């Protein structure tokens, strides 16, 4: 059973859906709106952007916290009546685009842009006279008149997802930016091996795991692209940069790693 917050399980599932065309085409109606999400929802052959949102929650075991509706205005009204409506994006929120014209789900945001992914949409930059045909990702200016607002569901586990709302009723603190990124995975390794272990030229899967973690936390200054599982001179610079993010300065931020920062980096438990 996953121990990740439910919002994370949801967004991971959303991002696992391949971006491609899912509808059929015929010369009479064009794209026909028949999809696996319509079949799952029980209403196929109709506009399915809201249906895709609901099915994404359903697949993650979270359909009880969202209304089973096929209309953007209907879910927006539902959210507003229950105090789950926001002018700010948050992970997994349903966006009301164009005052009821379309919806997608939030996959990221920064100060100026909201990033989304949704069904019954078209590839960014494509032109097909307004008909959606698949699942695609997009970005829009947060303050565009096209962005009407957001339905921000409450998760049963009580965890607030990353949010830009300074008064998010789910209790989270507003942050400036967030983008979905795949979880970092690696084998399980032994605890801190001792300072003497970290010698130039040392080859081990644990070195590769350390590199992956340093990349994940933005401290990828090492020069090991040719042989990632070997300790090289760039690892010293990388690890010292990581130590500084932990608040260590001066001689405390130095190579080789010590037990405290090694445990903080969580190389054994990625």
N, C-alpha and C positions, 0 to 999 in steps of 0.2 A: 504494500500500500504506500502511495506517495505521501511524503511528509511536507511537500511544498504547499504554500498557501493556495487556496482555491483559485484566486485570481491568476496565479502563475500557471496552474494546471490548465485553466481556461485559455490563456493567451498562448501557451505552448501548443495546445491543440489547434487553435485558430491558425497559427503560423505553420503548422504541419500540412495544411491543405495546399496542394500544388496549385500554382497560379496558371490557369489555362481556361479554354472554352469548355463549358459543360453542357450547353444546349444543343439541340439539333437544329437544322436549317431546312426550310422548304420555300419554294418560290411564292407560295400564297401568303404566308404571314411573316416570312423571314425567320428570325430566331424564335423558337417555339415555346420557350419557358419550361420545357420538361426536363427535370433534373432529379438526382437522387435525393436532394433535400426536400423537394416537393413531395416525393413519395414518402419520405420519413415523416414529414409534417402531416400528410394526409390531404393535401390540396395541391395538386400538380397542374402544370400548364398555365399558371398565373404568375404575375410579377412576384419575385421570390427574394427580394433583398431582406425584408423583415423575417421571412421564413428561414433564410440562411442564419441570421442572428440567433433565432430561437433554437435552431438545430445545433448550433455550435455550443450553446449552453446545455442543451439536452445531452449531447455526446459527452460533455464533461460532468454529467450528473447534477447539473445546476438549473434545470428547467423550472423547478419549483419557485425560483426567485424572479422569474420574468414572465410576462403575460404571453399566452399562446394566441397571438394575433398576427394578421398578415398586412397590417397597415401602419405606416409611420406615425400618423396623427394619433392612432389608437394607443400605441405604446407610449407616446409622449404624454398624452392625457393621463394614462395610467400612472406614469412616473410622477407627474406633477401632483396628482391627488395624494400620493404616498410620500411626498417629501424626498423623492429620489431623482430630482431634476437639478441640473447644474449648468451654469454658463461656462464651466471649465472642463477640459478633458481629463480623463483618468483611464488607466489601463482597463481594457475590456468594456468600456462604456459604449452604448449605442448612440451614434450621432444622428441627429435629425438634420438632414441636408435639404435646403430649399423649402423650408416650412412644410415638410411632408412629402417632398418629391423622391427622396432616396434615403437609405441608411447604410452605414458601414460600422465597423467596430474599431475602437482606438487601439493602435499598436505602438504609439509613441507621441511625444509632443516636446516642443521647446517653447521659448518665449514668443515665437512668431508663427509656428507651423504646427498643425495636427496631422499625424500620420495614421492612415486607416487601411483596413482590408475588408472587403465585403463581396457578397454575391450579387448576381443580376447587374453586374457592372461591366465596363469595358476596360481594356488595357489603356493605361495612361498614354495620351496622345493619339489614340485610335479614333476614328470617326465612323459611326454606323447609324446615324440619324436618331440617336438617343436610345436605341435598344441595347439593353445589357445582354451579355452572352456567357459570362463566366465569373470566376473569382479572381479579383485583381487588387493590388495595393495602390494607394494614391496619397497625395499630400495636398493640403489646402491651407491658405492663410487662416490662422485662428480667428482673426477679427473680420473675416469676409462675411458679407451679408448672407452668403450661401450656407454658413454654419449657424443653424437656428439654436442649437443647444444639445445637451447630452443627458441620456438616461443612465444613471450611475447606480446599478443594483447593489443591495447589501448582501454580502456573502455570509453564509451560515457559520463559517469559522470565526467571524468577527474581525477578520483582517481587512484593513483598508488598502486598496491597491495604490500604486504610485499615482498621485493626484496633483493637479495644478490649482485645485480649489482651496483658497486660504481658510474657508469655513466648511470644509467637507464634513457633513454630519456623521460620516462613518468613523471620524476620529483621527484621520491621518493628517500629517503635517504637509503643507504644500511644498512642492519642489519645482525648480525651474525647468528641468528637462528630464525626460526618460525615453528610452527606446528599447523595444524588445530585443533581446539577444539570446541566442541559444545557450543552454546551460553548459558549463565547462565540465567535461567528464574525463576521468583518467582512472587507471588502476589504483588499488589501495596499496600504500607503501608503508614501510616501517617508520617508527617515530624518529625524532631527531638523531642522526647517526653520529654526531660529534663533530666539532670544528675541524679536526684533522682529516675528516673524510673529504672535505671540499678542496681538492687539489686539481690544478690544471691538467686536463687530459683524462680525468676520471670519466669512465663511460658506464652509464646505468640508466634504466628506465626512470629512475627517480629524478634524474637531471632533466629528462624530457618533461616530466610532470611539473617540475619547478618552472621550466620555461613557459609552459602553457598557463600556469597560474600568474606569472609575471605579466604575460601578455594580457590576460583577463583583467588585471587591475591597472593596466595602463603604464607599466614600468618595463616595457620591452626594449631596453637599450642594449641588450646583449647582441653579439654578432655570432650567431651559431646556425644560420640558415642552412649551411651545407651538412651539418651533422648535429641535430638538435639534442641528441642524448650524450653529448660530450661537453664537459665544463671547459669554457674558454675565457679569455680575458674580459670579454664584454659582460660576463655574468656578474663580475664584481660591481661594475657601474649600475647594472640593472638592480641588483639586490640592495645596494646602498640607496638607490632611489626609492625602493619599496620601504626600507626602514624609515626614511624621512617622512613617508606618508603616515607612518605609525607614531610620529612625534619624536623619533630619535634624531639627535643632531650631533655634530662633532665626531669624536672618536666612537660614540655609541652607534653611529650609522656607518658601519665598516664591515668589510669582508674578513673572515668567513661568517656565515650566518650563525646566530646564537639560537638557543632553544626558544626564547620568547618570541622572536619574529618568525622563526620557522613554524611554530605552532599557530601563530596568527595567520600566516600565509595558507595554512591548512593543506599543505602538500600531501600529507598522509590521508586526508579525508576529502579530497576533491569530489 
